[in-house]
Amino acid sequence: MSLLIQSSPLLHPSGENTIRDRSFFNPYVTPQRSGTIAWRRAELGGANGHGNAYSVALVQSVLSCGGEVGGVRLLSEAGCERVLEEQSNGIDLLFGLPIRWGMGLAIGTPLLKCMFGDRVDGRRIAFWGGSGGSFVMNDLDEHMTVAFVNNKHVEAGGWDERSLNIINAAYDCLAVAK
């Protein structure tokens, strides 16, 4: 099933001063602006990170590896587990989708089953995506982080097939290895 949405309300303001409008269009930042000096110098914690898939996976792997990577402990195991504590559960007012939120990342939501099928059933997973198709998924049970960062920004307003295929391939490899 394709979840890539070609025409999405996320791409156009409703004009009704909704949470979605205030979040995405105040101001509307196009992919072209993300390469400007002003954007790169700004401190927009949830919006203007710059890196590649390796850097995203390395940083996020702290979570899936129990707080320690490369012999350096950055979080306690208990701190990592706290990410999985439910903070809200229901239709997200921004995205209009059923999302179960942990501490800063989506967790164990029905979206996972839709995106990845039975591969993820019963797993402790924290994930999220970014503008243009980027995606990161932390599986705390497998101590695995998979990240996709695009080199071509595709703002489709939905999940990107490129990242879904990479994560599905990672889980398929795990299944073969077991």
C-alpha positions in Angstrom: 0.0 0.0 0.0 1.4 3.4 -1.0 1.4 6.0 1.7 3.0 8.7 -0.4 0.4 11.3 -0.8 0.6 13.3 -4.0 -1.9 16.1 -3.1 -2.1 16.8 0.6 -3.8 19.5 2.7 -0.4 19.8 4.4 0.9 21.6 1.3 -1.7 24.3 1.3 -3.1 26.5 4.1 -6.8 26.1 4.9 -7.2 29.8 5.7 -9.0 29.0 8.9 -6.2 29.7 11.4 -5.9 26.1 12.4 -3.0 24.6 14.4 -1.8 23.1 11.1 -1.9 26.5 9.4 -0.1 28.2 12.3 2.6 25.5 12.4 3.3 25.0 8.7 2.6 28.4 7.2 3.8 30.9 9.9 5.9 31.5 7.8 5.8 28.9 5.1 9.4 27.6 4.6 10.1 26.1 1.2 12.8 23.6 0.7 14.8 26.2 -1.2 15.1 28.4 1.9 16.7 25.6 3.9 20.0 26.2 2.0 20.2 29.9 2.9 22.8 31.2 5.3 20.1 32.7 7.5 18.3 29.3 7.8 21.5 27.5 8.6 22.5 30.0 11.2 19.1 30.0 12.9 18.5 28.0 16.0 15.3 26.2 15.3 15.6 23.0 17.4 12.9 21.0 15.7 13.3 22.3 12.2 16.7 23.1 10.8 19.0 20.2 11.6 21.5 19.4 8.9 23.1 16.1 8.5 23.2 12.8 6.6 21.7 9.4 7.4 24.8 8.3 9.1 24.8 11.3 11.5 21.1 11.0 12.2 21.5 7.2 12.9 24.6 7.7 15.1 22.9 10.3 17.3 19.6 8.4 17.5 21.4 5.1 18.2 22.1 6.4 21.7 18.4 5.7 22.3 18.2 2.3 20.8 21.5 1.2 22.4 20.5 1.9 25.9 22.2 5.2 26.2 25.7 4.2 25.3 27.4 4.3 21.9 31.1 3.8 21.1 32.0 3.4 24.7 30.5 6.8 25.6 27.4 6.9 27.9 25.2 9.8 27.2 21.9 8.6 28.7 21.0 6.2 31.4 19.0 3.1 30.4 16.1 4.4 32.4 16.3 7.7 30.5 16.0 5.8 27.3 13.0 3.9 28.5 11.3 7.1 29.4 11.1 8.0 25.7 8.5 5.1 25.5 6.3 6.5 28.2 3.0 7.6 26.6 2.4 11.3 26.7 -0.7 11.4 24.4 -2.6 9.0 22.2 -5.2 9.9 19.6 -5.7 12.0 16.5 -2.7 14.4 16.4 -4.1 17.9 15.9 -1.3 18.9 13.6 -1.1 15.9 11.3 -4.7 14.6 11.6 -3.4 11.1 12.0 -3.7 8.6 15.0 -0.3 9.1 16.7 0.8 7.8 20.1 3.4 10.1 21.5 6.2 9.3 23.9 8.8 11.8 24.9 9.5 13.6 21.7 9.0 10.7 19.3 6.1 8.7 18.1 5.8 5.3 19.7 3.8 2.1 19.1 1.2 3.8 17.0 -1.2 2.1 14.4 0.8 3.9 11.8 3.7 1.5 12.3 1.5 -1.5 11.4 0.3 0.4 8.3 3.8 1.3 7.2 5.8 -1.9 8.2 3.3 -4.7 8.7 4.0 -7.5 11.1 7.7 -6.7 11.1 7.2 -4.4 14.0 4.5 -6.1 16.1 5.2 -6.0 19.8 8.5 -4.1 19.5 9.5 -1.1 21.5 9.9 1.5 18.8 10.4 5.3 18.8 10.4 7.1 15.4 9.8 10.2 13.5 10.3 11.8 10.1 11.3 15.1 8.7 10.6 17.5 5.9 11.1 16.0 2.5 11.0 12.3 3.4 13.7 11.9 6.1 12.9 9.3 8.7 14.5 7.6 11.7 13.3 4.6 13.6 14.8 3.3 16.8 14.0 -0.3 17.8 15.0 -0.6 21.5 14.5 -4.4 21.5 16.9 -5.0 18.5 19.2 -2.2 19.6 18.9 -1.0 16.0 18.5 2.5 14.5 17.7 3.0 10.8 17.7 6.4 9.2 17.0 7.8 5.8 17.9 11.3 4.9 17.1 12.3 1.4 19.3 14.0 -1.1 16.3 15.1 -3.1 13.7 16.9 -1.1 10.2 15.6 -1.9 7.5 17.4 0.0 4.6 15.1 -0.5 2.7 15.5 2.8 2.9 11.8 3.6 5.3 9.0 4.3 8.0 8.6 1.7 8.4 5.2 0.0 12.2 5.6 0.0 12.4 5.5 3.7 9.8 2.8 4.1 11.7 0.6 1.7 15.0 1.0 3.6 13.4 0.2 7.0 11.5 -2.7 5.6 14.7 -4.1 4.1 16.5 -3.7 7.5 13.7 -5.8 9.2 13.7 -8.3 6.4 17.5 -8.8 6.9 16.9 -9.3 10.6 14.3 -12.0 9.9 16.8 -13.8 7.6 19.6 -13.6 10.1 17.5 -15.2 12.9 
